[in-house]
């Protein structure tokens, strides 16, 4: 299923006035759908993850990221995670578990990021359904190497750093 978001603008600015500490203030907020992020392990050994090397036009460069995407209207975060895995990687998770959720930038946005861990990747039919603006290369990276890439600054995407470190700190055994 192709994401509905390719057909419309995803992000807008909302300008409003509200009273804060008794003073009328102009507040500008970013309005954006919530997001699902997936930390995908190739198998139950959990020693290697699938990571994307994606071109980001706003940055004018490739960066390493986990599969992720906006949640379509009427879709649950879990459904969006499965759809995004299929669209961006051609794979479907055999087992998908919720990890946590967080606000991405609470000072300017109410967007919630929903984080999942996927264990075991099945060929979801092998066809990618990337959005027209997506240039994605898939790589297999050991968890040890992913942590080194974070430490060295090769992984600079916040959602990717957050998911890997959360998993390592709170869910990994050993």
C-alpha positions in Angstrom: 0.0 0.0 0.0 1.4 3.3 -1.0 1.5 6.0 1.6 -1.2 8.6 1.2 1.3 11.3 2.3 3.0 11.5 -1.1 -0.2 13.2 -2.4 -0.4 16.1 0.0 1.7 18.4 2.1 2.7 16.8 5.3 3.9 19.8 7.3 2.4 23.2 8.0 2.8 26.0 10.4 0.1 27.0 12.8 0.1 30.5 14.2 -2.1 31.3 17.2 -2.3 33.6 20.2 -2.6 32.3 23.7 -2.2 33.6 27.2 1.0 32.5 28.9 1.8 33.8 32.4 -1.0 36.3 32.0 0.5 37.7 28.7 -0.9 37.3 25.2 1.8 35.6 23.2 2.0 34.6 19.5 2.9 30.9 19.3 4.0 29.2 16.1 3.8 25.4 16.0 4.8 22.8 13.4 1.8 20.6 12.5 2.9 17.2 11.3 1.4 13.7 11.6 2.9 11.3 14.2 5.7 9.0 13.1 6.6 5.3 13.5 10.3 4.3 13.8 11.5 0.8 13.5 14.8 -0.7 14.9 14.9 -3.9 12.7 17.1 -6.8 13.6 17.7 -9.4 10.9 17.2 -12.4 13.3 16.7 -13.4 16.9 20.4 -13.2 17.6 20.0 -9.4 17.5 23.5 -8.8 16.5 22.9 -7.0 13.2 20.4 -4.3 12.2 19.0 -3.0 8.9 19.9 0.6 8.5 19.1 3.0 5.6 21.6 5.3 4.0 19.1 7.9 2.8 19.6 11.1 0.8 18.1 14.1 2.5 17.5 17.0 0.1 17.3 19.6 2.9 20.8 18.5 4.1 22.1 17.9 0.6 23.7 14.7 1.7 23.2 11.1 2.7 22.7 10.1 6.3 22.2 6.9 8.2 18.7 6.3 9.5 16.3 3.6 10.7 13.2 3.0 8.6 10.5 5.4 9.7 7.6 7.4 8.3 4.4 9.3 9.0 1.3 7.6 10.3 -1.5 7.8 7.8 -5.0 8.9 8.8 -6.9 5.9 10.2 -3.7 3.9 10.6 -2.3 2.7 14.0 1.4 3.3 14.8 2.0 -0.5 14.4 0.3 -0.6 11.0 2.4 2.4 9.9 5.6 0.6 11.1 4.8 -2.5 9.1 3.9 -0.4 6.0 7.0 1.7 6.2 9.2 -1.4 6.5 7.6 -2.7 3.4 7.8 0.5 1.4 11.4 1.5 2.3 13.1 -1.9 2.6 10.9 -4.5 0.8 10.8 -6.5 4.1 8.2 -7.2 6.7 9.0 -7.8 10.3 8.3 -11.3 11.6 7.9 -9.9 15.2 7.2 -6.3 16.0 7.2 -5.0 19.6 6.5 -1.5 20.9 9.5 0.1 22.7 8.5 3.7 23.7 7.1 7.0 22.4 8.5 10.5 22.7 7.9 14.0 21.4 10.4 14.9 18.8 10.7 18.7 19.5 8.2 19.6 22.2 9.1 23.3 22.0 7.6 23.6 18.6 5.7 20.5 17.7 3.2 18.0 19.2 4.4 15.2 16.9 4.9 11.9 18.7 7.4 9.4 17.5 6.4 5.7 18.2 9.4 3.4 18.4 9.3 -0.3 17.6 11.8 -3.1 17.6 11.4 -5.7 14.8 13.0 -9.1 15.0 13.4 -11.2 11.9 12.8 -9.8 8.5 10.7 -11.7 6.0 10.6 -10.8 2.3 7.4 -8.8 2.2 7.2 -9.5 -1.5 10.6 -7.9 -2.3 9.1 -4.8 -3.9 9.9 -1.4 -2.7 7.2 1.4 -2.7 9.4 4.3 -1.9 8.0 7.8 -2.1 9.1 9.7 -5.2 11.6 11.8 -3.2 13.2 8.9 -1.4 16.7 7.7 -2.4 17.5 4.9 0.0 20.2 2.2 0.2 19.9 -0.6 2.7 22.8 -1.8 4.7 23.4 -4.5 7.3 25.3 -3.1 10.3 26.3 -5.0 13.5 24.9 -3.5 16.7 28.5 -2.9 17.8 29.3 -1.0 14.7 26.1 1.0 14.9 27.1 2.1 18.4 30.6 3.1 17.1 28.9 5.0 14.3 26.9 7.0 16.8 30.0 7.7 19.0 32.1 8.8 15.9 29.3 11.0 14.5 28.6 8.9 11.4 25.0 8.4 12.6 23.6 11.9 13.3 19.9 11.3 13.0 18.2 11.8 16.3 15.5 9.2 16.0 18.1 6.6 15.0 20.4 7.5 17.9 17.5 7.5 20.3 16.2 4.0 19.3 19.6 2.3 19.2 20.7 3.7 22.6 17.3 3.0 24.2 17.4 -0.6 23.0 20.9 -1.0 24.2 20.3 0.5 27.6 16.9 -0.9 28.5 16.1 -4.0 26.4 19.4 -5.7 25.3 20.4 -8.6 27.3 24.1 -8.7 28.3 
